[in-house]
Every structure is written in structure tokens, then in C-alpha cells.
């Protein structure tokens, strides 16, 4: 195919040159020119026919196969999900104040402790720093209201520092009043800039000391026999008897190391039961138990007794109330 096109191009080129040569100056005579022109025209016609013959064949348009489209995959339809529940915003924790305290314990003199009239004493509280600021030596304990009991207006409560979360024992020297009664003094704390603060949810509440001022004599132990019970309440001759003796300390101090006895009859030669007691707190009581083997005869009337602090080991405010007597009867075995 390429050679045929090449030959065609050569023929057309030669024909063009021949036609152009007819117009050159100095050409052949007119008759010769006419003959040449006729020959040239004929040659041109022949070339035109040859060119038509040699024209490249019309090539069929290639058929481009149409690619079968791949169907789109079927996307499964997801059913609508349940609506996401609305979550309420988390509650905002209020920020801690710079200065706040909480009460931990009464180190001494809990509420209603008895203190002798006109007696000096030192009250101590244990407090916790629940704020965000460190307590320093510039922080003070301040008397706020109530019964002063010789408390100063203010005093430093630490010579070091108490970091947030730390505890400290806060003390103040006081004096009990001269008259009997219940007294309460209220205190708070003050930061170095002069702002008062304290305990409780808001960090502003007062803490206090509360005592009962009493006579010195009433602060001594006072031991008594408060009850004697027998079971059966009317013993039967020669039968065992269950005995219960209740003692109490009605004084203001602990009674320590004393002896208690129960007598099956006031005139008998010795006590039927006895107990050694280590200690008994103020306003506390204790019940002692024993079993008596039985009376050897019947009694129409018989006095029994119990005695506390038999050997006078305890210095009491009242030494005349240690004995209790009770009248019983013992029935005949028949």
C-alpha cells in the first residue's frame, strides 16, 4: 500500500513540472507548444485517472465491541436505627473554696464533759483542711460567740503548714466558769488576709467546746448499789438462788479497782458472793452475777445486802451510800 502511494506522488509531481515548463521563456515554437500542451493535458487526465485508480481503498470502520456494563451491586438497605438517646450533660462539680475545714474529732473534752468550777483546761479539736489553700502560721483560731471562758480573741494554731487534705490539732486554753451550769463557746478560723472560714458544707460554720461546770467534789467517783434481784424472788429452802447485783458510778471520774460483796443475810458470818471490778466509768453501771447454793432453813423475814467498794479503795464524793439492804422471805421446803 505504501509503494502505490509513493508512485502516485511521483507521477503528480512530474506532471506539475511539465505544466510549469510550458510557460518558461525560451520555450519551443508555437506549434510545438500546442502539441506539447495537448500532450500535457492528456497526460494530466491520465494521471487523474491513475490517481483515482490508485486512491487508497476506503477501509471499513473497525467495530469496537461495546463492553457490557457490569451491573452495580445491590446495596442492602439498612432499616433506620432507633434514635440515639440524648445523654444529659454531666453535672458540674462545684470547685472547692480556697479555705474550708471539716471536723474530725474532739481530741479531749467531748460535749458535756464535767469540769470543776474555776478550773483551767485546754480544749483540742482535730480539723482537716478540705480547701485548696495551705494553712500557714498566719492562720488563726478565732473566738466567735457564746461563752468565752477566758478564750483569747484569736491565736495561731500552727507553726508550720497544713496542706490540702492534711489534719491538724487546734487547741485553746480556757477556764471553767465559777457557777454550776452548761457552757458553750463557738470558734472559727481566719486566714492571713482576715477572712473567716469554718466547717460544714459551705465551709463557714463554727465548731465549739461545751462543758458542764460542777463542784470539784462532784467530780470524784460515787459508787452505789442500784439493785439486788433474786430468782426466784422468794427463795425456797435448800434450793439454789440466782443472784444479780447492779452497781453504778454516779460521780464525775472513773472508779478503779474495787470490790463488791453480796450477803445472803445481814447477820451471816461472811459474804456469799464477791467480785473484783477493774473500773467503772462516770454514769455507767454494771450487773454482777452469782449462784447461791440455797438457804438451810426457812425465814419469814430476812434482810440481805450488797456493798460496793467494801475496802474503801476508791476516794468517793459520798462514802455513805455504798450499801443496799433488801428484805426477803424464805419458804419452807414442805
C-alpha positions as CSV (number, residue, x, y, z in Angstrom):
1,X,0.0,0.0,0.0
2,X,2.8,2.4,0.8
3,X,4.6,1.8,-2.6
4,X,1.4,2.6,-4.6
5,X,1.1,6.0,-2.8
6,X,4.7,6.7,-3.3
7,X,4.4,6.1,-7.1
8,X,1.3,8.3,-7.3
9,X,3.1,11.2,-5.7
10,X,6.0,10.9,-8.2
11,X,3.6,11.0,-11.2
12,X,1.7,14.0,-9.9
13,X,4.9,15.9,-9.2
14,X,6.3,15.2,-12.8
15,X,3.0,16.4,-14.3
16,X,3.2,19.6,-12.4
17,X,6.7,20.2,-13.6
18,X,5.7,19.6,-17.2
19,X,2.8,22.1,-17.0
20,X,5.0,24.7,-15.4
21,X,7.7,24.2,-18.1
22,X,5.3,25.4,-20.8
23,X,5.5,28.9,-19.6
24,X,9.3,29.2,-19.3
25,X,10.9,31.8,-21.6
26,X,12.8,30.4,-24.5
27,X,10.3,27.5,-24.9
28,X,9.8,25.6,-28.2
29,X,7.9,27.2,-31.2
30,X,4.1,27.7,-31.0
31,X,3.2,24.6,-32.9
32,X,5.4,22.5,-30.8
33,X,3.9,24.2,-27.7
34,X,0.4,23.4,-28.8
35,X,1.3,19.8,-29.4
36,X,3.1,19.7,-26.1
37,X,0.1,21.3,-24.3
38,X,-2.2,18.9,-25.7
39,X,0.0,16.1,-24.7
40,X,0.3,17.6,-21.3
41,X,-3.4,17.9,-20.9
42,X,-3.8,14.3,-21.9
43,X,-1.1,13.3,-19.6
44,X,-2.8,15.2,-16.8
45,X,-6.1,13.4,-17.5
46,X,-4.3,10.1,-17.5
47,X,-2.7,11.0,-14.2
48,X,-6.0,12.0,-12.7
49,X,-7.5,8.7,-13.8
50,X,-4.4,6.9,-12.4
51,X,-4.8,8.8,-9.2
52,X,-8.4,7.8,-8.9
53,X,-7.4,4.2,-9.7
54,X,-4.6,4.3,-7.1
55,X,-6.7,6.1,-4.4
56,X,-6.4,4.2,-1.3
57,X,-9.4,2.0,-0.6
58,X,-11.9,3.0,2.0
59,X,-11.1,1.0,5.0
60,X,-14.1,-0.2,7.0
61,X,-14.5,1.5,10.3
62,X,-13.4,-1.0,12.9
63,X,-16.2,-2.3,15.0
64,X,-15.3,-1.6,18.6
65,X,-17.0,-4.1,20.7
66,X,-19.2,-2.4,23.3
67,X,-18.2,-3.6,26.7
68,X,-21.2,-5.0,28.6
69,X,-21.6,-2.8,31.6
70,X,-21.3,-4.6,34.9
71,X,-24.4,-4.1,36.9
72,X,-23.9,-2.2,40.1
73,X,-24.0,-4.4,43.1
74,X,-27.2,-4.3,45.0
75,X,-26.7,-2.3,48.2
76,X,-28.7,-3.7,51.1
77,X,-31.0,-1.2,52.6
78,X,-30.3,-0.9,56.4
79,X,-33.5,-0.2,58.3
80,X,-33.4,3.0,60.3
81,X,-31.9,2.6,63.7
82,X,-33.5,3.7,66.9
83,X,-32.7,7.3,67.7
84,X,-29.7,7.8,69.9
85,X,-30.9,8.7,73.4
86,X,-30.0,12.2,74.5
87,X,-27.5,12.0,77.3
88,X,-27.8,14.8,79.7
89,X,-24.6,16.7,80.4
90,X,-22.7,15.5,83.4
91,X,-23.3,17.6,86.5
92,X,-20.6,20.1,87.1
93,X,-18.8,19.5,90.4
94,X,-18.5,22.9,92.2
95,X,-15.0,24.0,92.7
96,X,-13.6,23.8,96.2
97,X,-13.1,27.0,98.1
98,X,-9.6,28.2,98.9
99,X,-10.2,27.9,102.7
100,X,-12.5,25.3,104.3
101,X,-12.3,22.9,107.2
102,X,-14.1,19.7,108.4
103,X,-14.4,18.5,111.9
104,X,-12.6,15.2,112.5
105,X,-12.8,14.6,116.3
106,X,-12.8,16.0,119.8
107,X,-9.4,15.1,121.0
108,X,-10.5,15.8,124.6
109,X,-13.4,17.3,126.5
110,X,-16.2,16.0,124.3
111,X,-19.6,17.7,124.7
112,X,-21.0,17.8,128.2
113,X,-17.7,16.9,129.9
114,X,-17.8,17.9,133.6
115,X,-15.1,20.4,134.6
116,X,-14.6,21.6,138.1
117,X,-15.6,25.2,138.8
118,X,-12.9,27.8,138.1
119,X,-10.5,25.2,136.7
120,X,-8.1,25.8,133.8
121,X,-8.3,23.3,131.0
122,X,-7.1,23.0,127.3
123,X,-9.6,22.1,124.7
124,X,-8.3,20.4,121.5
125,X,-10.2,19.7,118.2
126,X,-8.8,17.8,115.2
127,X,-9.7,19.5,112.0
128,X,-9.0,18.6,108.3
129,X,-8.1,21.1,105.5
130,X,-10.7,20.4,102.8
131,X,-9.9,23.6,100.8
132,X,-7.4,24.2,98.1
133,X,-5.1,26.6,100.0
134,X,-2.3,25.6,102.5
135,X,-2.8,26.8,106.1
136,X,0.3,28.6,107.4
137,X,1.4,30.2,110.7
138,X,-0.5,33.3,109.6
139,X,-3.8,31.4,110.1
140,X,-5.6,31.8,113.4
141,X,-8.2,30.3,115.7
142,X,-10.8,33.0,116.5
143,X,-13.4,33.1,119.3
144,X,-16.8,33.9,117.6
145,X,-19.7,33.8,120.1
146,X,-21.1,32.1,123.1
147,X,-19.4,31.7,126.5
148,X,-15.8,32.9,126.2
149,X,-14.4,31.0,129.2
150,X,-11.3,33.3,129.1
151,X,-10.6,32.4,125.5
152,X,-8.4,34.9,123.6
153,X,-9.8,36.8,120.6
154,X,-7.5,34.9,118.3
155,X,-4.4,32.8,118.4
156,X,-2.2,31.0,115.8
157,X,-2.9,27.3,115.7
158,X,0.1,26.0,113.7
159,X,3.7,27.0,113.5
160,X,4.2,25.1,110.2
161,X,1.8,24.4,107.4
162,X,-1.2,22.2,106.7
163,X,-1.6,21.2,103.1
164,X,-5.0,20.5,101.5
165,X,-6.1,17.1,102.8
166,X,-4.0,17.3,105.9
167,X,-5.2,17.4,109.5
168,X,-4.1,19.5,112.5
169,X,-4.9,19.6,116.2
170,X,-6.2,23.0,117.2
171,X,-6.0,23.9,120.9
172,X,-7.1,26.8,123.1
173,X,-6.6,27.4,126.8
174,X,-9.8,28.0,128.7
175,X,-11.1,28.4,132.3
176,X,-14.4,26.9,133.5
177,X,-16.9,29.5,135.0
178,X,-17.4,29.9,138.7
179,X,-21.0,28.8,138.7
180,X,-22.6,25.4,138.0
181,X,-24.1,25.1,134.6
182,X,-23.6,24.2,130.9
183,X,-21.4,26.5,128.9
184,X,-20.6,26.6,125.1
185,X,-18.1,28.7,123.2
186,X,-18.1,28.9,119.4
187,X,-14.9,29.2,117.3
188,X,-13.9,29.6,113.6
189,X,-10.7,30.0,111.7
190,X,-9.2,33.1,110.0
191,X,-6.8,33.2,107.0
192,X,-3.9,35.6,107.0
193,X,-5.8,38.2,105.0
194,X,-8.5,38.3,107.7
195,X,-11.3,36.3,106.0
196,X,-13.2,34.0,108.4
197,X,-14.0,30.4,107.5
198,X,-15.0,27.2,109.3
199,X,-16.6,23.8,108.9
200,X,-19.8,22.4,107.2
201,X,-20.9,22.1,103.6
202,X,-20.2,25.8,102.9
203,X,-17.0,25.9,104.9
204,X,-18.3,28.7,107.1
205,X,-19.8,27.0,110.2
206,X,-18.5,27.3,113.7
207,X,-17.2,24.4,115.9
208,X,-17.4,24.6,119.7
209,X,-16.5,23.5,123.2
210,X,-19.4,22.5,125.5
211,X,-18.8,21.7,129.2
212,X,-20.7,21.3,132.4
213,X,-19.1,23.3,135.2
214,X,-19.5,21.4,138.5
215,X,-18.0,21.5,142.0
216,X,-14.7,19.7,142.5
217,X,-16.3,17.3,144.9
218,X,-18.8,16.1,142.4
219,X,-16.1,15.1,140.1
220,X,-15.0,12.3,142.3
221,X,-16.4,8.8,141.7
222,X,-19.6,7.9,143.6
223,X,-20.3,4.2,143.8
224,X,-23.8,2.9,144.7
225,X,-25.7,-0.4,144.6
226,X,-28.7,0.4,142.5
227,X,-30.4,-3.0,142.6
228,X,-30.4,-6.5,144.1
229,X,-32.5,-9.2,142.3
230,X,-33.0,-12.9,143.3
231,X,-34.5,-15.6,141.1
232,X,-36.8,-16.9,142.5
233,X,-37.6,-13.6,144.2
234,X,-38.8,-15.7,147.2
235,X,-36.2,-18.4,147.7
236,X,-37.2,-22.0,148.7
237,X,-35.4,-23.6,151.5
238,X,-32.3,-25.6,150.2
239,X,-32.9,-24.6,146.5
240,X,-30.2,-22.7,144.6
241,X,-30.8,-19.0,144.1
242,X,-29.7,-16.9,141.1
243,X,-28.3,-13.5,142.4
244,X,-27.8,-10.3,140.4
245,X,-26.3,-7.1,141.9
246,X,-26.2,-3.9,139.8
247,X,-23.7,-1.2,140.7
248,X,-23.4,2.3,139.3
249,X,-20.9,5.2,139.3
250,X,-22.8,8.4,139.8
251,X,-19.7,10.5,140.1
252,X,-17.6,12.5,137.6
253,X,-14.5,10.4,137.5
254,X,-13.7,6.7,136.8
255,X,-13.7,4.4,139.8
256,X,-10.9,1.9,139.6
257,X,-10.0,-1.4,141.4
258,X,-12.7,-2.0,144.0
259,X,-14.6,-5.0,145.5
260,X,-18.3,-5.8,145.7
261,X,-19.9,-8.3,148.1
262,X,-23.4,-9.9,148.4
263,X,-24.6,-11.2,151.8
264,X,-27.4,-13.8,152.0
265,X,-28.3,-12.4,155.4
266,X,-27.1,-9.2,157.2
267,X,-26.2,-11.2,160.3
268,X,-24.5,-14.0,158.5
269,X,-20.8,-14.7,159.2
270,X,-19.5,-13.9,155.7
271,X,-20.5,-12.8,152.2
272,X,-22.0,-15.4,150.0
273,X,-20.6,-13.9,146.7
274,X,-17.9,-11.3,145.9
275,X,-16.5,-9.7,142.8
276,X,-13.4,-7.7,141.9
277,X,-14.1,-4.8,139.5
278,X,-11.3,-3.2,137.4
279,X,-13.1,0.1,136.6
280,X,-16.4,1.8,136.1
281,X,-16.9,5.0,134.1
282,X,-18.9,8.0,135.2
283,X,-22.7,7.5,134.8
284,X,-22.0,3.8,133.9
285,X,-23.4,0.7,135.5
286,X,-22.6,-3.0,135.7
287,X,-24.6,-6.1,136.7
288,X,-22.7,-8.8,138.6
289,X,-24.0,-12.4,138.8
290,X,-23.6,-15.4,141.1
291,X,-25.5,-18.5,142.2
292,X,-26.1,-19.1,145.9
293,X,-26.3,-22.7,147.0
294,X,-29.5,-22.2,149.0
295,X,-30.8,-21.3,152.5
296,X,-30.6,-24.1,155.0
297,X,-33.9,-23.1,156.7
298,X,-36.9,-21.0,156.0
299,X,-37.2,-17.4,157.1
300,X,-40.4,-15.4,157.5
301,X,-38.3,-12.3,157.1
302,X,-34.7,-11.8,156.2
303,X,-32.5,-8.8,155.3
304,X,-30.0,-9.3,152.5
305,X,-27.4,-6.7,151.5
306,X,-24.9,-5.8,148.8
307,X,-21.9,-3.5,149.3
308,X,-19.7,-1.7,146.8
309,X,-16.1,-0.6,147.5
310,X,-16.0,-2.8,150.5
311,X,-12.4,-2.0,151.4
312,X,-12.7,1.8,150.7
313,X,-10.2,1.7,147.9
314,X,-11.9,4.5,145.9
315,X,-11.9,8.1,147.0
316,X,-15.6,9.0,146.6
317,X,-17.6,12.1,146.8
318,X,-20.1,10.3,149.0
319,X,-18.8,7.4,151.2
320,X,-22.2,6.9,152.9
321,X,-24.2,5.3,150.0
322,X,-22.2,2.1,149.3
323,X,-24.6,-0.4,150.9
324,X,-28.1,-1.5,149.9
325,X,-30.3,-3.7,152.1
326,X,-33.4,-5.6,150.9
327,X,-35.9,-7.6,152.9
328,X,-36.9,-11.1,151.6
329,X,-38.5,-14.3,152.9
330,X,-37.5,-17.9,152.5
331,X,-40.3,-20.5,152.2
332,X,-40.3,-23.9,153.8
333,X,-39.4,-26.9,151.7
334,X,-42.7,-28.5,152.6
